[in-house]
C-alpha cells in the first residue's frame, strides 16, 4: 500500500500558471485608432473670453488632426455658460451622450475648471467615463482620469475650482447689492407690460399696454376674480406682453402685485440660494429690500395700487389656508355670486359655497358649508343647508326694515364714517364731506340691492 501511494504521488499532474496579459491604458491607446473629442468652455460673454473661446476651438482642432492615430470625434464647446452646473451646458451633455453611445474614445480638456466647477459633477462624470473606458486628459494639470489614483487630484482641483466660483459669485452678489443701495435699477422690459425703455434710460409708458393694465386693476377693484379678468382679456383677444392671446392667472396676479405700476421699484424681492443650485428663493426677510419711491411715472395711482393690495389681502384672508392643509380652510375667492364670501358657518367658521341640487330634473340652488361638503360630518356636524331664494328674501326683508328708518341709519353711517375717516384726514369731517360720502355709499348700496333682486 505504501508503495502504491508513493507511485501515485510521483505521477501527480503538473500545474502550469499562464500569466495574464494585461494591457495598460497606454498600450490600449497605441493599439487602436482613437476617436478623440475636446471640450472647451468660456463662462462670460466678454470680448476677451469669446476670443479665448475661438482660440480653444482652433487649438484642439489642430491638435487632434495632427496627432497620428487620432481621429476627430468633434470639438464640443459651450459659449457664455457657467461651469457650476451641467444642466444648461448643452454641448457638454451631448458629448456625454456620445460617450455612452460608444462614439468617443478619449476626451481632451484644458483644465478641471473648464470641465466643471462643481466637485460632485466632476467626480460623477469622470467616474462614469472611466467605467466606459474613456479617459479625460486635463492638460493644464497633466491628469489622466483613467487611472483610479487620479481621483484624488481631480477632487482637489475640482474643489479649488468650485471655491473660486463661489468666491466670484460672492463678489458679484456684493456688487449688485451695492448697486441696489445706490438706487441703480435694471428693468426687465420684456416681462413688463405697459413700459418700454425711454431715451433717458428710464421706463416710458406704452399707452396701448397701459390701458390693459388699468383695465386689470379696475376690474379687480370692481369685484372680478382673476379667472373672470383672464376670460375678459382673452375674450377681447388682448395680447400679453409677449404677444400671446392666452393669459396665465399668475401673470395677472403679478401685474396686480407689481409696485412698478404705481411708479415705485422694490429691489431684492428674490435672491439666489447658492452658485451651485442657482435656486431662486423669495426674500421673506432673510435679506434687506430696497424701495425706491417715485422712480418713474406710474400707470395707476398710488391710491389705486394700495387699494388693490388691500383687496388682495382681504381675499387671501377670506380664502385662508388651502383646504388640503386644514379642514376648515375657506376656499378660493369668487366674485360670481352676490353672497360669495358673505356667509360663514356658525359652527366651524368656514365659508358657505353655492351649490345646485337637481331633483327630478328641477334645479335647486342652495348654500352649504365648505367643510361639510368636502369632509362630511367629520369637522362640522350641525351646519344647515340654506335654500337660495328664501335666503335672499330674508336678507332683503332685513335690509328693507333697516331702510325704513333712514334718519337713524344716516346718523349711524355718518358717525361710523367720521370715526373711520377723520384720523386719516387729520381733522373731523364736515357735513358736506359726509353727505358726499353717503351719496356715494348709497349708490353702491342700491346697485348691490338691484343685483341681489335680479338673482
ROMARPA-436906 format. One record per atom (N, C-alpha, C): residue in one letter; y, x, z. Coordinates in steps of 0.02 Angstrom, whole numbers, plus 32768, in hexadecimal, padded with zeros to 4 digits. Layout:
% residues N
AYXZ ...
% end
This chain:
% residues 455
X7FC3802A8000 X800080008000 X803F802B8000 X803D80608027 X8076808C802A X808380AE7FE7 X804B80C17FC5 X805380E07F83 X807180AE7F51 X805B806D7F58 X8075803B7F29 X80C080307F32 X80DA802D7F6F X812180267F7D X814880617F61 X812E809B7F6A X815080D77F52 X815680D57F06 X812080BD7EE6 X812080B97E9D X815480877E84 X815D80507EA9 X8190801D7E96 X81D680397E9D X81E2805F7ED2 X8225807C7EDB X823580AE7EA5 X820280D37E8E X820F81057E5A X822280E57E18 X820880A87E0B X821780877DCB X824E80547DD0 X827880547E05 X82AF80237E0D X82E2802B7DD4 X83007FF27DBA X83307FF67D82 X837080187D97 X838C803C7D68 X83CD805C7D74 X8406802D7D63 X843980297D8C X847580007D80 X84AC802E7D67 X84C280207D2B X84F780497D0D X853780207D0D X856B80397D2B X85AC80187D2E X85D5802A7CF0 X85E87FF67CCB X86127FFF7C90 X86597FEE7CA4 X8686801D7CA9 X86CB800F7CC1 X86F07FE07C92 X87187FB67CB1 X87417F867C8A X87797FAC7C67 X87867F967C2C X87BD7FB37C06 X87F87F847C0B X88287F977C35 X88637F6D7C41 X889E7F8A7C1C X88BB7F617BF2 X88F67F777BCD X89337F6E7BF9 X895A7FA17BFC X89997F9C7C1F X89CA7F727BF5 X89FF7F567C15 X8A317F317BEE X8A4F7F5A7BB5 X8A577F9E7BC2 X8A737FC87B8D X8A437FCC7B52 X8A007FD37B60 X89CF7FD77B2B X89CC7F967B03 X89D17F5E7B28 X89D07F1D7B05 X8A0C7F167AD7 X8A477F2E7AEE X8A837F297AC5 X8A7D7F547A86 X8A5C7F8F7A8E X8A557FBC7A54 X8A227F9F7A22 X89ED7F7F7A3C X89B67F687A11 X89CB7F2E79E5 X89F17F0179FF X8A017EC579D9 X8A497EC879BD X8A547E9E798B X8A977E98796D X8ABD7E667997 X8AEE7E7C79BC X8B107E5279ED X8B467E2779CD X8B457DE879E1 X8B7C7DBA79CE X8BAE7DBB7A08 X8BE77DDA79FB X8C177DE87A31 X8C547DBA7A29 X8C687D9D7A61 X8CA57D737A64 X8CD67D937A94 X8D147D827A8D X8D487D9A7ABB X8D6F7D5F7AD6 X8D857D667B14 X8DAF7D327B32 X8DF07D517B49 X8E287D317B36 X8E697D487B4E X8E947D0C7B5F X8EC47D187B8B X8EEE7CE17BA4 X8F317CFC7BB9 X8F667CD47BAD X8FA87CE27BCA X8FBB7CA57BF2 X8FDC7CAF7C2B X8FE87C797C59 X902C7C597C53 X90597C737C28 X909B7C557C20 X90AB7C507BD7 X90E17C2B7BC9 X90F77C227B84 X91327C507B72 X913E7C837B9B X91767CAF7B8D X91687CD87B4E X919D7CF17B2F X91967D177AF1 X916D7D567AFB X91777D787B34 X91537DB67B41 X91087DA87B49 X90F87D727B6D X90B27D627B78 X90907D4D7B37 X90B37D267B0E X90967D127ACF X908B7D4D7AA0 X90B77D7F7AA6 X90AD7DBC7A80 X906E7DE07A97 X90647DE27AD9 X90277DFE7AF5 X8FE97DD87ADD X8FF07D987AD7 X8FBA7D6D7AC0 X8FA67D807A78 X8FD77D897A4D X8FC97D9D7A08 X8FAA7DE37A06 X8FC27E0F7A31 X8FA67E537A33 X8F5C7E527A48 X8F4C7E277A79 X8F067E227A8F X8ED97E097A57 X8EF17DD87A32 X8ECA7DBE79F9 X8EBB7DF579C7 X8EEF7E1B79B6 X8EE77E517985 X8EB87E87799F X8EC17E9A79DE X8E997ECF79FC X8E4F7EBF79FB X8E3D7E837A13 X8DF67E727A17 X8DD77E6579D3 X8DFD7E4B79A5 X8DE27E427961 X8DD07E857942 X8DFE7EB57948 X8DF17EF8792C X8DB87F1B7951 X8DB67F157993 X8D837F3779BB X8D3D7F2079A9 X8D357EDE79A3 X8CF27EC37995 X8CDD7ED3794E X8D0B7ECF791F X8CFA7EDB78D9 X8CE97F2478CC X8D067F5278F2 X8CFA7F9A78E7 X8CBA7FB37908 X8CA37F91793B X8C697FAA7962 X8C287F9F793A X8C017FD4792E X8BC17FCC790B X8B907FA17935 X8B6E7F757914 X8B3D7F4C7938 X8B5B7F0E7958 X8B9B7F057951 X8BBC7EC9796D X8BCF7E997935 X8BC77E5B7943 X8BDC7E267915 X8C0F7DFA7937 X8C437DE87914 X8C787DBF7931 X8C5E7D787940 X8C617D65797F X8C4E7D227994 X8C8B7CF879A5 X8CC67D15799C X8D037CEF79A7 X8D2E7D0C79DE X8D6F7D0179D6 X8D9F7D137A0A X8DBA7CD17A27 X8DAC7CC57A66 X8DC07C877A87 X8DFE7C957AB1 X8E337C707AA2 X8E737C7F7AC2 X8E957C3F7ADA X8EA97C407B19 X8ED07C097B36 X8F187C207B3D X8F457BFB7B1F X8F8C7C0F7B1D X8FB57BE67B4E X8FD97C087B7B X90067BE57BAA X8FE17BBB7BDD X8FA47BD07BF0 X8F7B7BAA7C1F X8F6E7BD47C5C X8F727BB57C97 X8F657BD97CD5 X8F1B7BE97CDC X8F0B7C1E7D00 X8EC67C327D09 X8EA87C1B7D4A X8ECD7BF57D73 X8EB27BE07DB4 X8E7F7BA87DAE X8E7D7B877D75 X8E4D7B517D6B X8E357B527D23 X8DF57B437D19 X8DD87B447CD6 X8DDC7B017CB3 X8DEF7ACC7CD6 X8DEB7A897CBA X8E187A807C7D X8E507AA37C79 X8E7E7A9C7C41 X8E797AD57C0F X8E4B7B027C1A X8E447B3C7BED X8E0F7B2A7BB8 X8E257B0A7B83 X8DF77AEE7B51 X8DD07B247B2E X8DF07B5B7B1D X8DCE7B917AFA X8D9A7BB37B26 X8DAB7BBC7B66 X8D7C7BD97B95 X8D3D7BAE7B9A X8D467B6E7BA1 X8D0D7B407BA7 X8CE57B3D7B66 X8D077B437B2E X8CE37B447AEE X8CB97B837AE8 X8CD37BBA7B01 X8CAD7BF87B00 X8C6E7BF27B2C X8C757BD57B67 X8C3C7BCC7B94 X8C087B9F7B73 X8C1D7B6A7B51 X8BEE7B3E7B2F X8BC67B637AFA X8BE87B8F7AD5 X8BC57BB57AA1 X8B947BE77AC0 X8BA57C017AFB X8B767C2D7B1E X8B377C067B31 X8B407BCA7B4A X8B067BA07B5C X8ADC7B8D7B20 X8AFC7B8A7AE6 X8AD87B797AA8 X8AB87BB67A87 X8ABF7BF17AA6 X8AA17C2D7A8C X8AC47C4C7A51 X8B057C407A49 X8B2B7C597A10 X8B517C997A20 X8B527CAE7A5F X8B777CE97A74 X8B4A7D167A9D X8B4C7D577A90 X8B237D877AB5 X8B4A7DB07AE8 X8B8C7DB77ADF X8BB47DDF7B0D X8BFD7DC87B08 X8C207DCE7B41 X8C677DBA7B44 X8C917DF57B5B X8CC97DFE7B3A X8CF97E317B4F X8D367E0E7B6D X8D4F7E2A7BA3 X8D8C7E117BC3 X8DB57E4C7BDB X8DF77E447BD8 X8E237E7B7BEC X8E1A7E8C7C36 X8E197E587C61 X8E127E647CA9 X8DF77E257CC9 X8DE57E2C7D09 X8DCC7DF27D2F X8E017DBD7D34 X8E407DD17D3D X8E767DA07D44 X8E827D797D03 X8E747D987CC9 X8E7B7D747C89 X8E417D437C80 X8E077D547C9C X8DCD7D287C97 X8DD67CEA7CC3 X8DED7CF37D01 X8DFB7CBB7D2F X8E1F7CD67D6B X8E4D7CAD7D87 X8E707CBF7DC4 X8E567C987E00 X8E1C7C7B7DF7 X8DFC7C557E2C X8DBA7C787E3C X8DB27C907E79 X8D777CB77E8A X8D377C907E80 X8D377C507E92 X8CFB7C267E8B X8CE87C1F7E42 X8D187C107E17 X8D0A7C087DD0 X8CF07C4A7DB2 X8D0F7C817DC6 X8CFA7CC27DAB X8CB17CD07DBA X8C9E7CC67DF9 X8C597CD37E0D X8C287CA27DED X8C3A7C637DEC X8C0D7C307DD0 X8BFE7C3E7D87 X8C317C4E7D60 X8C267C587D18 X8C047C9A7D09 X8C167CCF7D2D X8BF47D0F7D20 X8BAA7D0B7D35 X8B9B7CE67D6A X8B557CDD7D7E X8B2E7CB47D4A X8B4D7C807D32 X8B2C7C577CFF X8B1F7C807CC0 X8B517CA77CAB X8B497CCF7C6F X8B157D067C79 X8B127D227CB6 X8ADE7D547CC4 X8A997D357CBE X8A937CF77CD6 X8A537CD47CD0 X8A3F7CC87C87 X8A717CC27C5C X8A637CBA7C14 X8A5B7CFD7BF0 X8A627D337C17 X8A5C7D767BF8 X8A9A7D8B7BD3 X8AD37D6F7BE4 X8B117D7E7BC0 X8B407DA57BEF X8B4D7DE47BE0 X8B7C7E0B7C0A X8BC47DFB7BF9 X8BEE7DFF7C2C X8C367DFC7C23 X8C527E417C33 X8C737E607C03 X8C8E7EA37C0C X8CD87E9D7C1D X8CE97EB07C5A X8D307EB17C6F X8D4A7EF87C64 X8D717F017C30 X8D847F447C19 X8DB07F687C4B X8DE07F457C67 X8E107F667C93 X8DEF7F827CD2 X8DBE7F5E7CED X8D9B7F747D29 X8D597F997D19 X8D467F9B7CD8 X8D087FBB7CC3 X8CCC7F9D7CE7 X8CC67F5C7CE5 X8C917F377D07 X8C677F127CD4 X8C257F187CDB X8BF67EF27CB1 X8BD27EC07CDF X8BDD7E807CD3 X8BC47E4C7D01 X8B797E427CFD X8B567E627CCD X8B0E7E597CC7 X8AE97E787D02 X8B087EA87D24 X8AE97EC97D5D X8AF87EA27D9D X8AC67E917DC5 X8AD37E6C7E03 X8B037E907E32 X8B007ED37E32 X8B2C7EF87E60 X8B757EF37E4D X8B837EDA7E10 X8BC97ED47DFA X8BEB7E987E1C X8BC47E6D7E3B X8BE07E307E57 X8C137E3E7E8F X8C067E727EB6 X8C357E847EEB X8C797E967ECF X8C797EC07E9A X8CB87ED47E7C X8CDB7E987E5B X8CB47E6D7E3A X8CD27E317E1B X8CF27E047E50 X8CCE7DFC7E88 X8CE97DD37EBF X8D2A7DF17EDA X8D2A7E337EE2 X8D647E557EFD X8DA07E4D7ECF X8D977E5B7E8F X8DCE7E557E5F X8DE27E0C7E56 X8DB17DDE7E58 X8DC17D977E53 X8DEB7D7F7E8D X8DDC7D997EC9 X8E037D877F04 X8E4B7DA17EFE X8E527DDF7EE5 X8E957DFA7EDA X8EBC7DD07EA8 X8E9A7DBB7E72 X8EBC7D937E3E X8ED17D4F7E5A X8EA57D317E83 X8EB67CF07EA1 X8EF07CF77ED2 X8EEF7D2D7EFA X8F267D387F29 X8F687D427F05 X8F657D667ECD X8FA27D717EA5 X8FBC7D2F7E89 X8F8E7D047E72 X8FA27CC37E58 X8FC07C977E8E X8FA37C997ECA X8FBE7C727F02 X90037C8B7F15 X900C7CCD7F13 X904E7CE97F23 X90827CD47EF0 X906F7CD67EB0 X909D7CC07E7B X90AF7C777E82 X907C7C4E7E91 X90887C067E9A X90B67BF97ED4 X90AE7C207F09 X90DA7C187F44 X91227C297F33 X912C7C5E7F0B X91707C717EF7 X91907C3B7ECA X91687C1E7E9E X91817BE97E72 X91957BAC7E9B X916B7B997ECC X917B7B607EF6 X91BB7B6C7F1E X91C27BA87F37 X91FF7BB97F5D X923C7BB37F31 X92377BCC7EF3 X92707BC77EC4 X92827B7F7EB4 X92507B557EAB X925D7B0F7E9C X927E7AEC7ED7 X92687AFC7F14 X92867ADB7F4E X92CE7AF37F5A X92DB7B327F4B X93207B497F4F X934C7B257F1D X93307B197EE1 X93567AF47EAE X93637AAC7EC4 X93317A8E7EE6 X933A7A4B7F00 X93727A497F34 X93727A7A7F60 X93A67A7D7F94 X93EC7A827F76 X93F17AA47F3E X94327AAD7F1E X94457A727EF1 X94187A407EEC X94277A047EC5 X94147A097E7C X93EC7A3A7E6A X93D77A407E23 X93A17A0C7E15 X93AA79E57DE0 X937C79AE7DCF X936079B97D89 X931E79B17D83 X92FD79B27D42 X92E3796C7D34 X92FC794B7D01 X92EA79067CF1 X92B279057CBD X928178D97CC9 X924B78CF7C98 X925D78937C6C X9285789F7C39 X929F78687C10 X926878437BEA X923278657BDA X91FD78447BB4 X91DB780D7BDE X91E278117C1F X91C377E07C4B X91F677B37C6E X923577B77C59 X926B77937C7B X928B77617C4C X927877227C53 X929376ED7C28 X92DD76E27C39 X930776DF7C04 X934D76CF7C0E X937C770A7C0C X936277487C0C X938D77837C0C X937877B47BD6 X93A877DB7BC1 X939D78157B96 X93CC784D7BAC X93BE78897B96 X93E878C27BA9 X942A78C07B84 X946178C07BA9 X94A378BE7B8B X94BD79027B78 X94F779067B57 X951479467B42 X952479747B7D X953479567BB7 X9543797F7BF2 X950579937C19 X94CA79807BFF X948C79917C20 X9476795E7C54 X94A1792D7C62 X949078FA7C93 X947278BD7C70 X945178917C95 X943478557C76 X946978287C58 X945B780F7C1D X948777E07BFB X9460779F7BEE X948177667BFB X945F77267BF6 X945277147BAC X941576FC7B9F X940376E17B5E X940976957B63 X943C76767B45 X944B762F7B51 X941076007B47 X93E976087B11 X93B275DA7B04 X937D75DE7B3A X936C761B7B4E X933A76247B83 X9355760F7BC7 X939676187BD1 X93B476057C11 X93AE75B97C1C X93B475927BE6 X93AC754A7BEC X936675377C03 X9335755D7BED X92F075507C03 X92E9755E7C4D X930775957C65 X930575A57CAC X9326756E7CD5 X936075577CBF X938375217CE4 X935A74E17CE4 X933974D37CAC X930E74987CA8 X92D7749B7CDC X92B874D67CE4 X928274DE7D14 X929C74D47D5B X92D574F07D6B X92F274E97DAE X9305749F7DBB X9324747F7D8A X933A743A7D93 X92FF740B7D9D X92CB74147D75 X929173E77D7A X926D73F27DBD X926B742F7DD4 X924A743C7E15 X9270741B7E4E X92B274207E4D X92DA74007E81 X92D973B47E7B X92CB739B7E3E X92C573527E35 X928373377E4E X925573637E62 X9216734D7E7F X91DA735A7E55 X91E273767E19 X91A973837DEE X917D73BB7E0B X913C73B47E02 X910F73E97E17 X910D741F7DE1 X90EE74587DF1 X90E8748E7DC0 X90C174767D83 X908E744F7D8E X906674357D57 X908F74087D29 X90B973DE7D46 X90E373B17D1E X911773D97CF6 X9133740C7D14 X916374367CEF X9140745A7CB6 X910474727CC2 X90DC74937C8E X90CF74637C54 X90BC74267C64 X90AF73F47C2F X90EE73E57C07 X912773E17C2A X916673D27C07 X917A740B7BD8 X917174497BEE X918374827BC4 X915674857B86 X9115747B7B91 X90E6747E7B59 X90EF74427B2A X910174087B47 X910D73CD7B1E X914873D67AF0 X917A73FB7B06 X91B574097ADC X91AC74487AB1 X917174677AB8 X916274A57A92 X919674DB7A9F X91A974E27ADD X91D875167AF1 X91B175577AFB X91C4758E7ADA X919D75CC7AE0 X91AA75F07B22 X917876167B37 X918076417B72 X91A8767F7B5E X91B176AC7B8D X91D876E97B7F X91B477157B4C X9171770E7B47 X914B77357B15 X9142770F7AD4 X915F76D27ACF X915B76AD7A91 X9121767D7A8C X90F876787AC0 X90BF764B7AC0 X90D576047AD3 X90AE75D27ABC X90BD758D7ACD X909375747B08 X9064759D7B1F X903B758C7B59 X905975AC7B97 X906D75817BC7 X908C75997C04 X9058759F7C3B X906175D27C65 X903675DA7CA0 X905C75C27CDD X903775A07D0A X905775887D48 X907475C17D70 X905175FA7D70 X906976357D96 X90AB764F7D79 X90B476497D37 X90F2765F7D17 X912C76337D2D X912175F17D2F X915675C37D45 X916775D07D8E X913475DB7DB6 X913F75E87DFD X916776287E08 X9158765B7DDF X917D769A7DE6 X91C676937DD1 X91D476687DA0 X9219765B7D8C X923F763A7DC5 X921F760A7DE7 X923F75E77E1E X924C76157E5A X922376487E62 X922976747E9C X924E76B57E8D X926476BE7E4F X928376FE7E3B X92CE76FD7E4B X92E277287E78 X9328772A7E8E X935877427E57 X933D77607E22 X936877787DEC X938D773F7DCA X937277027DCE X939276CA7DAC X93D176B17DCF X93DE76C97E0C X941D76B87E2D X944B76F67E30 X9437772C7E0E X946277677E0A X9451779F7E39 X941D77977E62 X940977CB7E92 X93CD77F17E77 X93BF782A7E96 X938378507E86 X936578687EC8 X932578597ED2 X930178707F0D X92CF78A57EF7 X92D778E27F11 X92AD791A7EFD X927579267F2E X923F79437F15 X920379557F3A X91E079177F58 X91D878E47F2E X91B278A97F43 X916778B87F44 X915378EB7F1E X910D79027F1E X910D794E7F20 X90D4796A7F2F X90CD79B37F2D X908579C57F1B X907B7A037F03 X90397A1A7EF0 X90177A397F2C X8FDA7A237F39 X8FB67A397F76 X8FAB7A847F77 X8F907A9F7F40 X8F857AE87F3B X8F7F7AFA7EF2 X8F827B3B7EE4 X8F827B517E9E X8F3D7B507E7F X8F097B447EA7 X8EC57B427E8B X8EB47AFC7E74 X8EB77ACB7EA2 X8EA67A867E90 X8EDE7A647E68 X8F1D7A797E76 X8F587A5B7E56 X8F5C7A107E61 X8F4179F97E98 X8F4379B17EA8 X8F89799D7EBF X8FA379677EA1 X8FE6794F7EB2 X8FE1791F7EED X9006792D7F23 X900479067F61 X904678E27F6B X904678A27F7C X908578807F8D X90A3789F7FCC X90E378AB7FCB X910678C98004 X911978918035 X90F0788A8069 X90FD7856809B X911A787380DB X913978AD80D5 X915778CD810F X91407914811B X910F792B80F2 X90F7796F80FA X912D79A380EA X9158799280B9 X918D79BF80A3 X91CF799980A1 X920779BC80A5 X9248799980A0 X9254797C805B X927A79468058 X929079298019 X92DB79348012 X92F479317FD5 X933A793D7FC8 X935679037F9F X938478DD7FBC X93A378A37F9B X93E878B77F81 X93F178AF7F3F X943278BD7F20 X944F78797F0B X948378647F2D X94A178237F20 X94D678297EE8 X94DC77F27EC2 X950E77EE7E8C X950778297E5B X94CB783B7E4C X94BF78737E1E X94D278607DD6 X94C778217DC4 X94D6780A7D80 X94E577C07D82 X94F777A47D4A X9507775C7D47 X94C877337D4E X94C977027D7A X948F76D87D85 X948B769F7D53 X944F76887D45 X9445764E7D19 X944D760E7D41 X9435760E7D7F X943E75D47DAC X946A75E97DE6 X948975BA7E06 X94B475C97E40 X948975DF7E7B X94A976027EA8 X948576187EE4 X946F75DB7F0D X949875A67F0E X9485756A7F33 X9446754A7F15 X944375487ED2 X9407752C7EB2 X93CA75567EC0 X93D275987EBC X939975C47ECA X938175BC7F12 X93AF75BA7F42 X939C75B27F88 X937B756E7F93 X9394753A7F71 X937674F87F78 X932E74F77F5E X9321751B7F28 X92DE751F7F0D X92B075457F3D X92C9757A7F5D X929F759F7F8C X928D75737FC8 X92BD754B7FE0 X92AF751D8017 X927D74E88002 X928474CF7FC5 X9255749C7FAC X920F74B97FA4 X920B74F77F8C X91C975187F87 X91AA75217FCB X91D375367FFC X91B9753E8040 X91A274FB805C X91C874C6804D X91B574838066 X9172746D8049 X916A74788008 X912B74637FE8 X90F1748D8000 X90FD74CE800A X90C874F98024 X90B574E5806B X90E774D28092 X90D974BC80D6 X90B2747B80D6 X90C2744F80A6 X909C7411809F X90547420808D X904D7451805F X900974608049 X8FE17481807F X900274AA80A9 X8FDE74CD80DE X8FAC74FD80C1 X8F79750C80E8 X8F45753980D0 X8F197514809F X8EF475398077 X8EC775188047 X8E9074F4806C X8E7774BF804D X8E447497806D X8E0374BE8076 X8DFA74F4804F X8DBE751C8057 X8DBF75438098 X8DF9755580B0 X8DFD757F80EC X8E057556812B X8E1D75198126 X8E2574EE8160 X8E1774A6814E X8DF174828176 X8DDE743E8164 X8E18740D8164 X8E4F741D8185 X8E8773EF8187 X8EC17408815D X8EB27433812B X8EE7744980FE X8F05740D80DA X8F45741180C8 X8F6773D680AF X8F6873D18063 X8F4373FC8041 X8F3D73F47FF9 X8F7A740C7FD3 X8F7974017F91 X8FAF74187F67 X8FE873E57F64 X902473FF7F57 X905D73D37F4F X905673AC7F0D X9069736D7F0E X906973447ED2 X90A773187ED2 X90CB73177E9A X910572EB7E93 X90F772AF7E68 X90B772A17E5D X90A4726B7E2F X90B172277E4C X90A6721E7E8D X90AC71DC7EAD X90E371DD7EE1 X910271A37EEC X913C719F7F19 X912971B27F60 X90EE719F7F76 X90DB71AA7FBB X90B771ED7FC5 X90B172167F91 X909072577F99 X90B372817FCD X908C729B7FFC X90A472C68032 X90D272A38063 X90CF72608063 X90F6723A8094 X90C8721780C6 X9088721280B6 X905871F180E2 X902972268100 X902272248142 X8FF772548164 X8FCA72308196 X8F8E724B819D X8F5C722E81CA X8F7372358212 X8F6F71FE8238 X8F827200827E X8F50722282AA X8F13722D8291 X8EDF724D82B9 X8EDD729982AF X8EDC72B08270 X8ED472F88264 X8F1273188245 X8F4472F08231 X8F81730C8215 X8F7E731F81CC X8F45731381AB X8F3F73238165 X8F6372EF813A X8F7C73058100 X8F9F72D780D3 X8F6E72A480B6 X8F8A726B80A4 X8F6472378081 X8F6872448036 X8F3272338013 X8F2F723C7FCA X8F2171F97FA9 X8F4171EF7F70 X8F3771B17F4B X8EF671B47F24 X8ECD71827F2A X8E8E717C7F06 X8E8B71387EE4 X8E6271337EB3 X8E5870F37E90 X8E0F70E07E94 X8E0170AA7EB7 X8DBE708F7EBC X8DB3705D7E84 X8D77705D7E69 X8D65702C7E35 X8D2A70037E4D X8D366FC27E55 X8D026F947E6D X8CFC6F5B7E3B X8CC16F577E1B X8CB46F237DE9 X8CE86F237DB1 X8CFB6F617D9D X8D2A6F677D66 X8D726F5F7D79 X8D816F517DB9 X8DC56F487DD0 X8DDC6F877DF4 X8E146FA37DDE X8E2E6FE07DFD X8E5A6FCE7E39 X8E506FF47E6F X8E736FE67EAE X8E8F70277EC9 X8ED170337EC4 X8EEE70707EE0 X8EF2706E7F2C X8EDB70A37F4C X8EDC70A87F95 X8EF370ED7FA8 X8F0670F67FE8 X8F1A71368004 X8EEA7147803C X8ECF7186803A X8E9D719A806B X8EAD71E18085 X8E9571F080C0 X8E9E723180DF X8E78726680B6 X8E99729D80A5 X8E7A72D2807D X8E3E72F080A1 X8E4572FB80E2 X8E0D73188109 X8DD272E88109 X8DDE72A9810F X8DA87277810F X8D86727580CA X8DAE727B8096 X8D93727B8052 X8D6672B78046 X8D7C72F2805B X8D597330804B X8D1F733F807A X8D25732A80B9 X8CF4733E80EB X8CD27304810F X8CE372C780FA X8CC5728D811C X8CE072858163 X8CB472718191 X8CC9726581D6 X8CC172A38202 X8CB672DD81E3 X8CAB7319820B X8CE8732C8233 X8D2473268216 X8D61733A8238 X8D9073008246 X8D8872CA8222 X8DB57290822A X8D8A72518227 X8D87722C825E X8D5871F48262 X8D7971AF8260 X8DBA71AA826F X8DDA71698277 X8E11715A8244 X8E1C71858212 X8E53717981E4 X8E45713D81B8 X8E76710E81B2 X8E6B70D2818A X8E7870DE8140 X8E5B70B58116 X8E6A70B480CF X8EA0708080C3 X8ED7709380A2 X8F1070678099 X8F1670528050 X8F1570108045 X8F216FF68001 X8F6A70027FEE X8F7570187FB0 X8FB8702C7F9C X8FE96FF17F9A X8FD56FB87F80 X90046F817F78 X901E6F677FBA X8FF36F557FEB X900E6F3F802B X90346F768050 X90206FB68045 X90446FEE8064 X908C6FF1804A X90946FEC8008 X90D76FED7FEB X91016FB18002 X90E16F778007 X91056F3B801E X911C6F448066 X90F26F628090 X91056F6E80D6 X91406F9F80DA X913E6FD380B1 X9175700480B1 X91B66FE48099 X91B26FBC8064 X91EE6F9A804B X920A6F6A807F X91DD6F4780A2 X91F46F1980D5 X92196F3E810D X91FE6F788120 X921E6FA08154 X92626FBA813D X92656FD080FE X92A56FE980E3 X92D86FB180DF X92C26F7680C9 X92F16F3E80C4 X930A6F298109 X92DE6F2D813B X92F36F1B817E X93296F4A8198 X93226F8A8188 X93546FBA819C X93956FB08176 X938F6F9F8135 X93CA6F97810B X93F36F59811D X93D46F298140 X93F96EED8153 X94346EFE8180 X942A6F2E81AD X945F6F4281DB X94806F8181BF X94A76F7A8189 X94C46FB38166 X94F66FD98191 X951B6FB581BC X954D6FD681E5 X952C70088214 X94F86FF18236 X94D4701D8264 X94B57058823F X949870498204 X9479707F81DC X94AD70B181C6 X94E8709981B1 X951D70C6819B X953470F381D4 X953B70D78210 X955170FF8249 X951C7134825A X94DD71208257 X94A871508267 X94A571888233 X94AB717681F4 X94AA71A981BF X94E771D781C4 X952271BA81D2 X955E71E381D8 X955872148212 X953E71FC824A X953672278284 X9504725F8276 X94CD724C8254 X949A727E8244 X94B472B38214 X94D8729C81E0 X94F372CB81AF X952872F881CD X955272DB81F8 X958673038218 X956673398244 X953173258267 X950F73548293 X94EF738D826B X94D1737D8231 X94AF73AF8209 X94DF73DB81E1 X951373BD81C5 X953D73E18196 X9579740481B5 X959173EB81ED X95CD7408820C X95C47452821E X958B7466823C X958374AD824D X958574DA820F X956C74C081D6 X956B74E88199 X95B274F2817F X95DA74BD8182 X961E74C08168 X964E74E28199 X963B74E581D8 X966575058209 X969674D5822A X969574958218 X96C274658237 X96A47420822F X96C073EE8253 X96A773AA824F X96B8738C820A X968A736381F1 X9695734481AF X96CA730E81B3 X96EF7306817E X971F72D08179 X96FB72908164 X971C7257816E X96FE7218815A X96F47215810E X9722723380E9 X971B723480A0 X96DD725B808B X96D0729480AE X969572BB809F X9656729480AE X9657727080E6 X961D724980F9 X9612721080C8 X964871EF80B3 X964271B88083 X962571D08041 X963B720B802A X962072257FEB X95D672377FF2 X95C57255802B X957F72678037 X95547228803B X956E71F4805D X954971B58063 X953F7195801F X957271987FF6 X956D717A7FB3 X9537719D7F8A X953571DF7F8F X950272047F6B X94BD71F57F86 X94B771F37FC8 X947771E47FE7 X9460719E7FD6 X948F716E7FD5 X947E71297FC4 X946371247F7D X9481714A7F4F X946971497F0A X942271637F05 X9414719A7F27 X93D071B57F27 X939F71857F47 X93B571657F7D X938A71367FA1 X937970FA7F75 X93AA70E07F51 X939F70A77F25 X936F70B87EEC X937570F57ED2 X934771097E9C X9300710E7EB5 X92F771267EF3 X92B471297F10 X929870E37F1A X92C270B57F31 X92AB70707F3A X929770507EF8 X92BE705E7EC4 X92AD70427E83 X926B705E7E69 X9260709F7E76 X922270BE7E60 X91E770A27E87 X91F170967EC8 X91BC70797EF1 X91AC70327EDB X91DE700C7ECB X91D46FC77EB5 X91AF6FC57E72 X91BE6FF57E47 X919D6FF67E05 X915270037E0B X9140702A7E3E X90F970377E49 X90D56FFE7E6C 
% end
